[in-house]
Amino acid sequence: MTRIGVAKHLQLLEEARLVVTRRKGREKLHFLNPVPIRLIHDRWVSKYTEPWAAGLVGLRGELEEPMEKVFEIYIRTTPERLWAGITDPAIRAKYHFGAGVDSAWTSGSKWMLVHPDADGVLAEGENLVVDRPHRLVQTMDVLWSEDAKREGTSRVTWEIEPVGDSCRLTVIHDQLRDDAPAELYGGWPMILSGLKTWLETGETLTTPGSLMYGKT
């Protein structure tokens, strides 16, 4: 293909939100975005096609630079309500992202993620940047398995941008090792799908994957 042909193809994928772009200096980086595919799977596809959806997420990991994972989703809500959905432990419990988060939500404060069906702390870290309701940058140490613990500290950035009557939420999980296990970042499509469903409908996901994740 010619360079122009590739550029047109990437533009179509970006308009369909299947590709997310980020600029770093003079470079324009492209990331496959599995969240829209996951949304289709969660709402319309039967449990018998679970391996198909999982395979697409795996393909994303093979095709892009593994040191940085980028996820994007549009949610019909306000920045303030979306910020609460990210930080309020009572709301987080509604979409299977932990029932307790201990944090003052100020720069330098510590945060902790627990779950009622799990023993101990699942993850913890420090809030590096707290710019409510626009941007939250956190370090993260995952503690739910020995393999995850050995990976050490990574970083998660939440970016909220108003778009009409909705918000574009971009989650960037970076500072990962080249061969970091998928358990560190593979749950983001499910988490963001659950967040969108709860904020827009007040309901929780009931797909096999979401129920299994909720019992982690």
Backbone as CSV, one residue per row, in Angstrom:
resi,resn,N_x,N_y,N_z,CA_x,CA_y,CA_z,C_x,C_y,C_z
1,MET,0.839,-1.195,0.000,0.000,0.000,0.000,0.874,1.245,0.000
2,THR,0.347,2.306,-0.562,1.056,3.575,-0.521,0.884,4.225,0.849
3,ARG,1.717,5.223,1.154,1.601,5.935,2.429,0.251,6.622,2.536
4,ILE,-0.241,7.197,1.412,-1.540,7.866,1.430,-2.655,6.864,1.717
5,GLY,-2.531,5.673,1.122,-3.537,4.643,1.359,-3.568,4.208,2.809
6,VAL,-2.395,4.053,3.391,-2.322,3.675,4.806,-2.935,4.766,5.676
7,ALA,-2.625,6.037,5.355,-3.144,7.156,6.146,-4.671,7.199,6.093
8,LYS,-5.246,6.963,4.898,-6.705,6.963,4.762,-7.326,5.819,5.554
9,HIS,-6.685,4.670,5.496,-7.192,3.512,6.225,-7.166,3.769,7.737
10,LEU,-6.068,4.328,8.234,-5.968,4.628,9.648,-6.987,5.681,10.075
11,GLN,-7.261,6.646,9.192,-8.240,7.679,9.514,-9.633,7.071,9.681
12,LEU,-9.980,6.109,8.818,-11.279,5.446,8.933,-11.381,4.672,10.252
13,LEU,-10.304,3.983,10.604,-10.304,3.237,11.862,-10.396,4.180,13.059
14,GLU,-9.742,5.354,12.948,-9.800,6.328,14.035,-11.207,6.896,14.169
15,GLU,-11.875,7.177,13.039,-13.240,7.699,13.081,-14.208,6.685,13.672
16,ALA,-13.903,5.403,13.477,-14.734,4.338,14.050,-14.360,4.038,15.494
17,ARG,-13.362,4.755,16.038,-12.879,4.594,17.398,-12.243,3.226,17.647
18,LEU,-11.853,2.556,16.574,-11.130,1.301,16.730,-9.636,1.534,16.866
19,VAL,-9.204,2.758,16.564,-7.808,3.157,16.727,-7.773,4.475,17.487
20,VAL,-6.883,4.571,18.454,-6.674,5.805,19.223,-5.287,6.329,18.893
21,THR,-5.164,7.624,18.663,-3.866,8.210,18.335,-3.392,9.120,19.455
22,ARG,-2.091,9.141,19.644,-1.456,10.043,20.608,-0.205,10.608,19.965
23,ARG,0.080,11.857,20.237,1.286,12.485,19.697,2.364,12.538,20.762
24,LYS,3.573,12.153,20.381,4.755,12.265,21.223,5.818,12.989,20.413
25,GLY,5.956,14.276,20.694,6.876,15.079,19.891,6.389,15.148,18.458
26,ARG,7.233,14.730,17.512,6.864,14.766,16.097,6.243,13.453,15.635
27,GLU,6.138,12.487,16.530,5.573,11.192,16.171,4.078,11.154,16.463
28,LYS,3.345,10.438,15.630,1.928,10.170,15.855,1.777,8.666,16.019
29,LEU,1.466,8.232,17.234,1.382,6.819,17.550,-0.060,6.343,17.455
30,HIS,-0.252,5.128,16.938,-1.577,4.550,16.781,-1.704,3.324,17.679
31,PHE,-2.830,3.238,18.412,-3.085,2.125,19.312,-4.435,1.511,18.961
32,LEU,-4.495,0.187,18.886,-5.780,-0.480,18.734,-6.589,-0.295,20.006
33,ASN,-7.860,0.024,19.861,-8.740,0.279,20.994,-9.768,-0.846,21.097
34,PRO,-9.624,-1.790,22.038,-10.542,-2.929,22.111,-11.854,-2.632,22.799
35,VAL,-12.007,-1.440,23.373,-13.198,-1.170,24.169,-14.484,-1.232,23.344
36,PRO,-14.586,-0.593,22.151,-15.838,-0.711,21.383,-16.180,-2.152,21.033
37,ILE,-15.168,-2.953,20.720,-15.421,-4.358,20.423,-15.933,-5.061,21.661
38,ARG,-15.347,-4.725,22.805,-15.784,-5.341,24.053,-17.221,-4.952,24.374
39,LEU,-17.594,-3.696,24.097,-18.964,-3.257,24.351,-19.954,-4.068,23.537
40,ILE,-19.636,-4.308,22.268,-20.506,-5.124,21.422,-20.628,-6.526,22.007
41,HIS,-19.504,-7.071,22.413,-19.503,-8.417,22.987,-20.350,-8.476,24.251
42,ASP,-20.169,-7.503,25.146,-20.866,-7.534,26.426,-22.371,-7.412,26.270
43,ARG,-22.809,-6.642,25.272,-24.233,-6.343,25.171,-24.978,-7.234,24.186
44,TRP,-24.274,-7.748,23.154,-24.994,-8.428,22.081,-24.505,-9.834,21.771
45,VAL,-23.294,-10.164,22.128,-22.723,-11.434,21.696,-22.888,-12.484,22.794
46,SER,-23.188,-13.710,22.417,-23.440,-14.751,23.400,-22.157,-15.206,24.057
47,LYS,-22.312,-15.927,25.166,-21.161,-16.404,25.923,-20.314,-17.385,25.120
48,TYR,-20.907,-17.985,24.062,-20.173,-18.985,23.297,-19.097,-18.370,22.415
49,THR,-19.125,-17.059,22.262,-18.107,-16.399,21.445,-17.083,-15.683,22.312
50,GLU,-17.033,-15.997,23.603,-16.053,-15.386,24.507,-14.625,-15.524,23.984
51,PRO,-14.209,-16.712,23.461,-12.832,-16.823,22.944,-12.548,-15.863,21.800
52,TRP,-13.592,-15.552,20.987,-13.403,-14.619,19.868,-13.043,-13.231,20.378
53,ALA,-13.805,-12.750,21.375,-13.518,-11.423,21.927,-12.157,-11.405,22.608
54,ALA,-11.859,-12.464,23.337,-10.567,-12.529,24.013,-9.426,-12.543,22.998
55,GLY,-9.654,-13.206,21.865,-8.633,-13.249,20.828,-8.350,-11.889,20.231
56,LEU,-9.398,-11.065,20.074,-9.202,-9.721,19.534,-8.388,-8.857,20.487
57,VAL,-8.679,-8.988,21.773,-7.897,-8.238,22.760,-6.442,-8.704,22.722
58,GLY,-6.245,-10.025,22.571,-4.890,-10.552,22.479,-4.171,-10.057,21.239
59,LEU,-4.903,-9.953,20.119,-4.313,-9.436,18.884,-3.819,-8.018,19.082
60,ARG,-4.588,-7.209,19.808,-4.172,-5.843,20.090,-2.818,-5.820,20.795
61,GLY,-2.661,-6.735,21.757,-1.406,-6.771,22.488,-0.227,-7.165,21.639
62,GLU,-0.491,-7.963,20.586,0.592,-8.402,19.719,1.018,-7.319,18.736
63,LEU,0.100,-6.433,18.369,0.363,-5.493,17.285,0.919,-4.152,17.740
64,GLU,0.801,-3.830,19.017,1.258,-2.517,19.443,2.380,-2.625,20.468
65,GLU,3.065,-1.545,20.703,4.150,-1.491,21.672,3.598,-1.792,23.065
66,PRO,4.065,-2.865,23.724,3.460,-3.296,24.982,3.777,-2.412,26.178
67,MET,4.677,-1.454,26.040,5.024,-0.607,27.179,3.929,0.400,27.513
68,GLU,2.985,0.593,26.604,1.929,1.581,26.829,0.627,1.063,26.250
69,LYS,-0.411,0.978,27.075,-1.732,0.528,26.658,-2.686,1.710,26.718
70,VAL,-3.441,1.932,25.643,-4.350,3.068,25.578,-5.766,2.566,25.305
71,PHE,-6.719,3.032,26.106,-8.121,2.637,25.970,-8.977,3.903,25.914
72,GLU,-9.949,3.925,25.023,-10.793,5.116,24.860,-12.254,4.703,24.785
73,ILE,-13.118,5.491,25.423,-14.548,5.211,25.405,-15.314,6.522,25.561
74,TYR,-16.487,6.612,24.932,-17.360,7.772,25.066,-18.531,7.402,25.976
75,ILE,-18.814,8.255,26.957,-19.867,7.989,27.929,-20.771,9.208,28.002
76,ARG,-22.070,9.003,27.902,-23.012,10.126,27.977,-23.221,10.494,29.444
77,THR,-22.449,11.448,29.899,-22.512,11.911,31.286,-21.735,13.214,31.380
78,THR,-21.657,13.784,32.562,-20.900,15.018,32.779,-19.510,14.675,33.314
79,PRO,-18.532,15.579,33.164,-17.212,15.320,33.726,-17.259,15.063,35.230
80,GLU,-18.093,15.811,35.949,-18.177,15.656,37.397,-18.710,14.271,37.776
81,ARG,-19.716,13.814,37.065,-20.291,12.503,37.372,-19.326,11.385,36.966
82,LEU,-18.613,11.585,35.869,-17.625,10.594,35.457,-16.477,10.533,36.455
83,TRP,-16.041,11.689,36.940,-14.986,11.723,37.955,-15.424,10.956,39.201
84,ALA,-16.677,11.153,39.604,-17.193,10.421,40.756,-17.212,8.922,40.480
85,GLY,-17.530,8.556,39.247,-17.541,7.144,38.898,-16.165,6.506,38.989
86,ILE,-15.138,7.300,38.783,-13.766,6.799,38.847,-13.256,6.753,40.286
87,THR,-13.683,7.695,41.115,-13.087,7.849,42.447,-13.978,7.417,43.607
88,ASP,-15.294,7.395,43.432,-16.202,7.077,44.534,-16.278,5.557,44.718
89,PRO,-15.889,5.035,45.888,-15.882,3.583,46.081,-17.258,2.949,45.943
90,ALA,-18.308,3.664,46.325,-19.652,3.101,46.220,-20.049,2.899,44.759
91,ILE,-19.658,3.842,43.893,-19.975,3.709,42.472,-19.080,2.659,41.832
92,ARG,-17.807,2.640,42.205,-16.878,1.656,41.637,-17.368,0.237,41.885
93,ALA,-17.974,0.002,43.034,-18.479,-1.334,43.357,-19.585,-1.756,42.396
94,LYS,-20.300,-0.779,41.820,-21.412,-1.092,40.924,-20.936,-1.723,39.626
95,TYR,-19.709,-1.382,39.182,-19.241,-1.964,37.926,-17.997,-2.827,38.143
96,HIS,-17.932,-3.473,39.316,-16.925,-4.495,39.605,-15.496,-3.961,39.569
97,PHE,-15.281,-2.759,40.102,-13.922,-2.232,40.154,-13.547,-1.918,41.596
98,GLY,-13.874,-2.827,42.490,-13.482,-2.668,43.883,-14.555,-1.959,44.690
99,ALA,-14.716,-2.376,45.912,-15.746,-1.796,46.770,-15.186,-0.764,47.730
100,GLY,-13.886,-0.621,47.778,-13.325,0.347,48.704,-12.066,0.982,48.160
101,VAL,-12.002,2.282,48.153,-10.812,2.998,47.731,-10.494,4.030,48.810
102,ASP,-9.370,3.865,49.450,-8.989,4.758,50.545,-8.051,5.824,49.990
103,SER,-8.546,7.043,49.815,-7.718,8.113,49.278,-8.330,9.467,49.576
104,ALA,-7.473,10.463,49.780,-7.941,11.837,49.954,-8.111,12.517,48.604
105,TRP,-7.646,11.850,47.517,-7.717,12.385,46.159,-7.083,13.771,46.058
106,THR,-5.865,13.846,46.573,-5.020,15.014,46.399,-3.656,14.525,45.926
107,SER,-2.898,15.390,45.277,-1.571,15.001,44.808,-0.707,14.565,45.982
108,GLY,-0.116,13.388,45.865,0.706,12.848,46.931,-0.028,11.920,47.873
109,SER,-1.357,11.870,47.792,-2.109,10.979,48.673,-2.015,9.543,48.179
110,LYS,-2.235,8.607,49.082,-2.202,7.191,48.752,-3.611,6.697,48.443
111,TRP,-3.695,5.701,47.559,-4.984,5.074,47.281,-4.849,3.564,47.436
112,MET,-5.977,2.916,47.696,-5.973,1.480,47.934,-7.258,0.883,47.375
113,LEU,-7.143,-0.244,46.701,-8.286,-0.907,46.082,-8.510,-2.258,46.749
114,VAL,-9.726,-2.454,47.261,-10.087,-3.729,47.865,-11.381,-4.221,47.216
115,HIS,-11.757,-5.467,47.486,-12.977,-6.028,46.928,-13.621,-6.908,47.985
116,PRO,-14.956,-6.881,48.129,-15.604,-7.657,49.203,-15.428,-9.158,49.067
117,ASP,-15.178,-9.660,47.851,-15.025,-11.094,47.634,-13.566,-11.525,47.601
118,ALA,-12.658,-10.637,47.961,-11.233,-10.971,47.943,-10.615,-10.613,49.288
119,ASP,-9.600,-11.366,49.669,-8.895,-11.101,50.920,-7.760,-10.102,50.682
120,GLY,-7.673,-9.096,51.539,-6.572,-8.156,51.455,-6.755,-7.096,50.379
121,VAL,-5.666,-6.405,50.105,-5.654,-5.297,49.149,-5.320,-5.833,47.757
122,LEU,-6.103,-5.424,46.747,-5.874,-5.863,45.371,-4.820,-5.009,44.676
123,ALA,-4.811,-3.720,44.958,-3.853,-2.809,44.331,-3.732,-1.566,45.199
124,GLU,-2.612,-0.874,45.037,-2.398,0.359,45.789,-1.407,1.226,45.039
125,GLY,-1.321,2.491,45.438,-0.385,3.387,44.778,-0.498,4.796,45.304
126,GLU,0.045,5.724,44.534,0.068,7.144,44.913,-0.573,7.970,43.812
127,ASN,-1.342,8.979,44.206,-1.917,9.914,43.246,-0.877,10.984,42.910
128,LEU,-0.404,10.969,41.668,0.633,11.910,41.259,0.053,13.251,40.830
129,VAL,-1.029,13.216,40.052,-1.692,14.430,39.559,-3.191,14.268,39.794
130,VAL,-3.805,15.234,40.478,-5.248,15.222,40.715,-5.802,16.557,40.239
131,ASP,-6.385,16.546,39.054,-6.957,17.748,38.450,-8.427,17.466,38.162
132,ARG,-9.244,17.497,39.219,-10.655,17.125,39.058,-11.419,18.228,38.355
133,PRO,-12.328,17.919,37.432,-12.686,16.575,36.981,-12.102,16.264,35.594
134,HIS,-10.835,16.524,35.401,-10.247,16.404,34.069,-9.177,15.322,33.948
135,ARG,-8.312,15.206,34.968,-7.158,14.319,34.794,-6.713,13.762,36.145
136,LEU,-6.435,12.463,36.139,-5.941,11.777,37.324,-4.796,10.858,36.904
137,VAL,-3.643,11.035,37.522,-2.467,10.208,37.227,-2.069,9.489,38.511
138,GLN,-1.938,8.171,38.426,-1.651,7.363,39.608,-0.544,6.353,39.330
139,THR,0.271,6.058,40.328,1.103,4.869,40.270,0.244,3.692,40.716
140,MET,0.611,2.489,40.290,-0.179,1.326,40.664,0.724,0.121,40.900
141,ASP,0.569,-0.487,42.050,1.199,-1.761,42.374,0.095,-2.796,42.514
142,VAL,0.083,-3.765,41.612,-0.950,-4.798,41.627,-0.516,-5.914,42.572
143,LEU,-1.428,-6.329,43.460,-1.068,-7.252,44.526,-1.902,-8.536,44.522
144,TRP,-2.751,-8.729,43.505,-3.690,-9.849,43.579,-3.070,-11.199,43.220
145,SER,-1.845,-11.238,42.737,-1.175,-12.511,42.475,0.327,-12.313,42.618
146,GLU,1.035,-13.412,42.787,2.477,-13.321,42.927,3.130,-12.812,41.650
147,ASP,2.628,-13.258,40.485,3.169,-12.775,39.210,2.985,-11.271,39.081
148,ALA,1.797,-10.781,39.483,1.522,-9.343,39.394,2.420,-8.555,40.339
149,LYS,2.636,-9.069,41.529,3.480,-8.380,42.501,4.898,-8.201,41.968
150,ARG,5.389,-9.215,41.258,6.768,-9.158,40.751,6.955,-8.093,39.676
151,GLU,5.866,-7.619,39.086,5.973,-6.608,38.032,6.316,-5.228,38.580
152,GLY,6.081,-5.004,39.860,6.411,-3.707,40.447,5.415,-2.624,40.077
153,THR,5.890,-1.391,40.009,5.023,-0.227,39.862,4.821,0.156,38.405
154,SER,3.569,0.374,38.017,3.238,0.930,36.707,2.459,2.222,36.929
155,ARG,1.955,2.814,35.866,1.264,4.108,35.981,-0.030,4.081,35.181
156,VAL,-1.070,4.683,35.749,-2.371,4.773,35.088,-2.795,6.239,35.025
157,THR,-3.179,6.699,33.833,-3.645,8.076,33.637,-5.077,8.047,33.126
158,TRP,-5.954,8.778,33.805,-7.344,8.940,33.391,-7.514,10.355,32.837
159,GLU,-7.964,10.494,31.601,-8.185,11.808,30.993,-9.649,11.943,30.588
160,ILE,-10.310,12.996,31.070,-11.723,13.245,30.793,-11.845,14.510,29.948
161,GLU,-12.502,14.385,28.805,-12.695,15.530,27.914,-14.162,15.631,27.514
162,PRO,-14.849,16.753,27.836,-16.247,16.911,27.425,-16.375,16.952,25.906
163,VAL,-17.371,16.238,25.367,-17.667,16.243,23.939,-19.185,16.287,23.799
164,GLY,-19.734,17.470,23.546,-21.186,17.608,23.455,-21.836,17.249,24.773
165,ASP,-22.823,16.323,24.706,-23.501,15.890,25.928,-22.820,14.682,26.557
166,SER,-21.610,14.373,26.096,-20.892,13.189,26.572,-19.482,13.568,27.000
167,CYS,-18.730,12.553,27.393,-17.321,12.724,27.745,-16.504,11.639,27.059
168,ARG,-15.332,12.024,26.608,-14.389,11.038,26.109,-13.440,10.702,27.248
169,LEU,-13.428,9.439,27.635,-12.541,8.969,28.688,-11.416,8.163,28.053
170,THR,-10.182,8.598,28.294,-9.011,7.884,27.814,-8.218,7.385,29.015
171,VAL,-7.942,6.093,29.032,-7.136,5.495,30.092,-5.826,5.019,29.484
172,ILE,-4.725,5.511,30.026,-3.390,5.150,29.547,-2.678,4.386,30.657
173,HIS,-2.336,3.153,30.381,-1.613,2.329,31.352,-0.215,2.109,30.787
174,ASP,0.779,2.731,31.400,2.131,2.661,30.850,3.140,2.310,31.939
175,GLN,4.416,2.448,31.570,5.533,2.047,32.427,5.438,0.560,32.771
176,LEU,5.017,-0.224,31.778,4.940,-1.668,31.899,6.163,-2.303,31.245
177,ARG,6.563,-3.452,31.746,7.651,-4.185,31.101,7.199,-4.708,29.741
178,ASP,8.161,-4.971,28.859,7.841,-5.448,27.519,6.970,-6.697,27.542
179,ASP,7.245,-7.617,28.461,6.490,-8.874,28.516,5.662,-8.970,29.786
180,ALA,5.129,-7.840,30.226,4.275,-7.827,31.416,3.054,-8.711,31.168
181,PRO,2.599,-9.480,32.167,1.447,-10.355,31.981,0.171,-9.562,31.721
182,ALA,-0.715,-10.144,30.922,-1.949,-9.459,30.531,-2.873,-9.191,31.714
183,GLU,-2.689,-9.903,32.829,-3.562,-9.677,33.978,-3.415,-8.260,34.532
184,LEU,-2.312,-7.574,34.221,-2.123,-6.218,34.709,-3.001,-5.213,33.971
185,TYR,-3.255,-5.451,32.691,-3.971,-4.456,31.883,-5.161,-5.024,31.110
186,GLY,-5.314,-6.352,31.092,-6.354,-6.966,30.267,-7.767,-6.710,30.736
187,GLY,-7.948,-6.282,31.986,-9.293,-6.042,32.499,-9.867,-4.685,32.184
188,TRP,-9.070,-3.782,31.597,-9.569,-2.418,31.353,-10.801,-2.371,30.450
189,PRO,-10.876,-3.116,29.342,-12.103,-3.060,28.535,-13.353,-3.425,29.328
190,MET,-13.255,-4.437,30.189,-14.394,-4.828,31.001,-14.747,-3.727,32.001
191,ILE,-13.744,-3.147,32.645,-13.989,-2.092,33.633,-14.663,-0.885,32.981
192,LEU,-14.148,-0.446,31.840,-14.710,0.731,31.177,-16.084,0.448,30.606
193,SER,-16.313,-0.772,30.126,-17.651,-1.150,29.661,-18.643,-1.089,30.808
194,GLY,-18.221,-1.600,31.971,-19.093,-1.558,33.141,-19.369,-0.144,33.616
195,LEU,-18.348,0.710,33.575,-18.510,2.109,33.971,-19.505,2.813,33.058
196,LYS,-19.369,2.610,31.757,-20.283,3.230,30.792,-21.717,2.755,31.013
197,THR,-21.890,1.444,31.176,-23.230,0.887,31.356,-23.890,1.441,32.613
198,TRP,-23.128,1.512,33.711,-23.704,2.002,34.963,-24.084,3.473,34.868
199,LEU,-23.194,4.307,34.339,-23.472,5.741,34.290,-24.611,6.069,33.331
200,GLU,-24.759,5.301,32.264,-25.788,5.613,31.268,-27.129,4.944,31.557
201,THR,-27.125,3.793,32.239,-28.367,3.052,32.444,-28.686,2.756,33.901
202,GLY,-27.700,2.869,34.795,-27.925,2.502,36.177,-27.930,1.008,36.408
203,GLU,-27.537,0.244,35.388,-27.518,-1.207,35.497,-26.080,-1.708,35.454
204,THR,-25.887,-2.960,35.887,-24.564,-3.572,35.847,-24.502,-4.598,34.734
205,LEU,-23.288,-4.860,34.237,-23.101,-5.882,33.218,-23.358,-7.261,33.823
206,THR,-23.985,-8.127,33.040,-24.277,-9.479,33.525,-23.727,-10.538,32.589
207,THR,-22.748,-10.186,31.766,-22.113,-11.169,30.902,-21.251,-12.100,31.747
208,PRO,-20.959,-13.314,31.267,-20.126,-14.232,32.055,-18.793,-13.619,32.469
209,GLY,-18.179,-12.870,31.569,-16.895,-12.268,31.883,-16.984,-11.240,32.988
210,SER,-18.031,-10.412,32.938,-18.171,-9.368,33.965,-18.473,-9.978,35.326
211,LEU,-19.292,-11.006,35.362,-19.600,-11.652,36.629,-18.363,-12.326,37.207
212,MET,-17.572,-12.956,36.331,-16.342,-13.598,36.799,-15.382,-12.558,37.325
213,TYR,-15.251,-11.405,36.613,-14.351,-10.360,37.055,-14.800,-9.777,38.377
214,GLY,-16.131,-9.688,38.572,-16.652,-9.137,39.808,-16.352,-10.002,41.010
215,LYS,-16.007,-11.285,40.786,-15.710,-12.182,41.890,-14.212,-12.368,42.080
216,THR,-13.391,-11.594,41.343,-11.944,-11.744,41.443,-11.470,-11.471,42.867
